[in-house]
């Protein structure tokens, strides 16, 4: 069955800058980084002089969005994998501390909870993220059938395998899945290249992360409600062709 004729049975979503703004969350988590170091990698924080901490904090404040994502990923991997004992791992979801806990203190966009609750009744919801947000800790976990991340899958978007794996876990084909994300290349182009349909979203408070001059004539959606309206109107049937990446 082709993407042009398959009914949409699942909706996959990016997380950061799609369901909540990422920068305020990472900046707040960055301010808590000494707490995270003290509570997760043993004794690491105590080895740093106060002056060194101040220099690192100042550098974090100056980081770009990409820099913050890179730093956040490094800290998350350090805190959640290398330094966690099996005993602590069992308690991690219920007793988070430091950086990881601050990373989950997101401010959902107003439409997120109500729209996802409606979609969860009619579609299988899938999370596909390159980040390290924990949907269970954020309070949205119960709405999703599949929660896939670059860390769990072993590959990040735009690798087609992460999309294929998420669809397989949800029991749907790529042709039956609509992917929603804020990044033109990592979300829209990558999903379409895998045979999925895709909706490009750009929240009004964020800079458009689009294809630039000479790109296909496609305006982003401003929120999930407008995507929901387009979905009801059959806007995503048939699918748009794959785009140049």
C-alpha positions as CSV (number, residue, x, y, z in Angstrom):
1,X,0.0,0.0,0.0
2,X,1.5,3.4,-1.0
3,X,1.6,6.5,1.1
4,X,-0.8,8.1,-1.2
5,X,-3.6,5.6,-0.4
6,X,-2.8,4.3,3.1
7,X,-5.0,5.7,5.9
8,X,-3.1,7.4,8.7
9,X,-3.1,5.2,11.7
10,X,-0.2,6.7,13.7
11,X,1.2,10.1,14.4
12,X,4.8,10.5,15.3
13,X,6.1,13.7,16.9
14,X,9.4,15.4,17.5
15,X,9.6,16.7,21.1
16,X,11.9,19.7,21.7
17,X,10.5,22.9,20.0
18,X,7.5,20.9,18.8
19,X,5.7,20.2,22.1
20,X,7.6,22.7,24.2
21,X,10.3,25.4,23.7
22,X,13.7,23.8,24.3
23,X,16.0,26.8,25.0
24,X,14.4,27.9,28.3
25,X,14.5,24.3,29.6
26,X,18.1,23.7,28.7
27,X,19.2,27.1,30.0
28,X,17.5,26.3,33.3
29,X,19.1,22.8,33.3
30,X,22.4,24.4,32.7
31,X,22.1,26.5,35.8
32,X,21.6,23.2,37.7
33,X,24.6,21.4,36.2
34,X,26.7,21.4,39.5
35,X,23.9,19.7,41.3
36,X,23.6,17.1,38.6
37,X,27.3,16.4,38.7
38,X,27.3,16.1,42.5
39,X,24.4,13.7,42.5
40,X,25.2,11.5,39.6
41,X,28.9,11.2,38.6
42,X,30.4,10.6,42.1
43,X,32.8,13.3,43.4
44,X,33.1,15.0,40.0
45,X,31.7,18.3,41.2
46,X,33.9,18.3,44.3
47,X,37.0,18.1,42.1
48,X,36.1,21.4,40.4
49,X,37.2,24.7,41.9
50,X,34.6,27.4,42.3
51,X,36.2,29.5,39.6
52,X,36.1,26.7,37.1
53,X,32.4,26.2,37.7
54,X,31.8,29.9,37.2
55,X,33.7,29.8,33.9
56,X,31.7,26.8,32.6
57,X,28.4,28.4,33.7
58,X,29.3,31.6,31.8
59,X,30.2,29.6,28.7
60,X,26.9,27.7,28.9
61,X,25.0,31.0,28.9
62,X,26.7,32.0,25.7
63,X,26.0,28.7,23.9
64,X,23.9,28.6,20.8
65,X,20.9,26.3,20.5
66,X,23.1,23.7,18.8
67,X,25.8,24.0,21.4
68,X,23.3,23.6,24.2
69,X,21.9,20.4,22.6
70,X,25.4,19.0,22.2
71,X,26.3,19.8,25.8
72,X,23.0,18.5,27.1
73,X,23.5,15.2,25.3
74,X,26.9,14.8,26.7
75,X,25.8,15.4,30.3
76,X,22.8,13.2,29.9
77,X,24.9,10.3,28.6
78,X,27.4,10.8,31.4
79,X,24.8,11.0,34.1
80,X,22.4,8.3,32.8
81,X,24.8,5.6,31.6
82,X,28.4,5.6,32.7
83,X,27.9,6.7,36.2
84,X,24.7,4.9,37.2
85,X,24.8,1.8,39.2
86,X,22.0,-0.9,38.7
87,X,20.6,0.0,42.1
88,X,20.3,3.7,41.2
89,X,18.9,2.9,37.8
90,X,15.8,1.3,39.3
91,X,15.0,4.5,41.2
92,X,15.9,6.9,38.4
93,X,12.4,7.6,37.1
94,X,10.9,8.3,40.5
95,X,13.8,10.1,42.2
96,X,15.6,12.2,39.6
97,X,18.1,14.8,40.7
98,X,20.2,17.6,39.3
99,X,20.5,18.1,35.6
100,X,18.2,15.3,34.5
101,X,15.4,16.5,36.6
102,X,15.8,20.1,35.5
103,X,15.8,18.9,31.9
104,X,12.2,17.6,32.3
105,X,10.8,20.8,33.7
106,X,9.3,21.9,30.3
107,X,6.6,24.4,29.6
108,X,4.2,22.7,27.2
109,X,2.7,24.8,24.5
110,X,-1.0,25.4,25.3
111,X,-2.4,23.2,22.6
112,X,-0.3,20.1,23.4
113,X,-2.1,18.2,26.1
114,X,-5.6,18.7,24.7
115,X,-4.7,17.8,21.1
116,X,-2.6,14.9,22.0
117,X,-5.3,13.5,24.3
118,X,-7.7,13.6,21.3
119,X,-5.2,12.1,19.0
120,X,-4.4,9.3,21.4
121,X,-8.0,8.1,21.1
122,X,-7.8,7.7,17.3
123,X,-4.1,7.2,16.5
124,X,-1.1,5.5,17.8
125,X,1.2,8.2,19.1
126,X,5.0,7.8,18.6
127,X,7.7,10.0,19.9
128,X,10.9,10.3,17.8
129,X,13.5,12.6,19.3
130,X,17.2,13.2,19.1
131,X,17.0,14.7,22.6
132,X,16.8,13.1,26.1
133,X,13.4,14.3,27.3
134,X,11.5,11.8,29.5
135,X,7.8,11.8,28.6
136,X,6.9,9.9,31.7
137,X,8.5,12.5,33.9
138,X,7.0,15.3,31.9
139,X,3.5,13.8,32.3
140,X,2.7,12.8,28.7
141,X,4.0,9.3,28.7
142,X,0.6,7.6,29.0
143,X,-0.5,9.1,25.7
144,X,2.3,7.5,23.6
145,X,2.4,3.9,22.3
146,X,6.1,4.2,21.4
147,X,8.9,6.5,22.8
148,X,11.9,6.3,20.6
149,X,15.1,8.4,20.9
150,X,18.5,8.6,19.3
151,X,20.0,7.1,22.4
152,X,17.7,4.2,22.6
153,X,17.7,3.4,18.8
154,X,21.5,3.9,18.5
155,X,21.1,6.4,15.6
156,X,19.7,10.0,15.4
157,X,17.4,11.6,12.9
158,X,17.6,11.9,10.0
159,X,18.8,8.3,9.9
160,X,15.9,6.4,8.3
161,X,16.3,3.5,10.6
162,X,15.0,5.4,13.7
163,X,11.8,6.2,11.8
164,X,11.5,2.6,10.6
165,X,12.1,1.2,14.0
166,X,9.5,3.4,15.7
167,X,6.9,2.4,13.1
168,X,7.7,-1.2,13.6
169,X,7.3,-0.9,17.3
170,X,4.0,0.8,16.9
171,X,2.8,-1.9,14.5
172,X,2.2,0.4,11.6
173,X,3.9,1.0,8.3
174,X,5.7,4.2,7.3
175,X,2.9,4.9,4.8
176,X,0.4,4.9,7.6
177,X,2.3,7.4,9.7
178,X,2.2,11.2,9.8
179,X,5.4,12.7,11.3
180,X,5.3,16.2,12.9
181,X,8.4,18.2,13.7
182,X,10.0,21.6,13.6
183,X,13.1,20.9,11.7
184,X,12.8,20.8,7.9
185,X,15.7,18.5,7.3
186,X,15.7,16.3,10.4
187,X,11.9,15.9,10.5
188,X,10.1,16.7,7.3
189,X,12.6,15.6,4.6
190,X,13.8,12.6,6.6
191,X,10.3,11.3,7.3
192,X,9.2,11.8,3.7
193,X,12.3,10.0,2.5
194,X,11.2,7.0,4.6
195,X,7.7,7.0,3.0
196,X,6.0,8.8,5.8
197,X,3.8,11.8,5.5
198,X,5.1,14.9,7.3
199,X,3.8,18.1,8.7
200,X,6.3,21.0,9.3
201,X,5.5,23.0,12.4
202,X,7.1,26.2,13.5
203,X,5.9,27.7,16.7
204,X,5.4,31.5,16.6
205,X,8.0,32.1,19.3
206,X,10.7,30.3,17.4
207,X,12.8,31.2,14.4
208,X,11.8,29.2,11.3
209,X,14.2,26.3,10.8
210,X,13.3,25.8,7.2
211,X,14.9,25.1,3.8
212,X,15.7,28.7,2.8
213,X,15.7,30.2,-0.6
214,X,14.7,28.1,-3.5
215,X,12.8,25.6,-1.4
216,X,9.4,24.1,-2.2
217,X,6.5,26.4,-1.6
218,X,5.5,25.1,1.8
219,X,4.5,27.2,4.8
220,X,4.9,25.6,8.2
221,X,1.9,25.0,10.6
222,X,1.9,27.3,13.6
223,X,0.4,24.7,16.1
224,X,-1.0,21.3,16.5
225,X,-4.6,22.5,16.2
226,X,-4.0,23.7,12.7
227,X,-2.4,20.3,11.8
228,X,-5.4,18.6,13.3
229,X,-7.7,20.7,11.1
230,X,-5.6,19.8,8.1
231,X,-5.7,16.1,9.1
232,X,-9.5,16.2,9.3
233,X,-9.7,17.8,5.9
234,X,-7.5,15.2,4.3
235,X,-4.7,17.6,3.6
236,X,-2.1,14.8,4.0
237,X,-3.8,12.5,1.5
238,X,-2.1,12.0,-0.8
239,X,1.4,12.6,0.6
240,X,3.6,15.3,-0.7
241,X,6.7,14.0,-2.6
242,X,10.0,13.7,-0.8
243,X,12.0,16.9,-0.7
244,X,15.6,17.9,-1.4
245,X,17.7,17.7,1.8
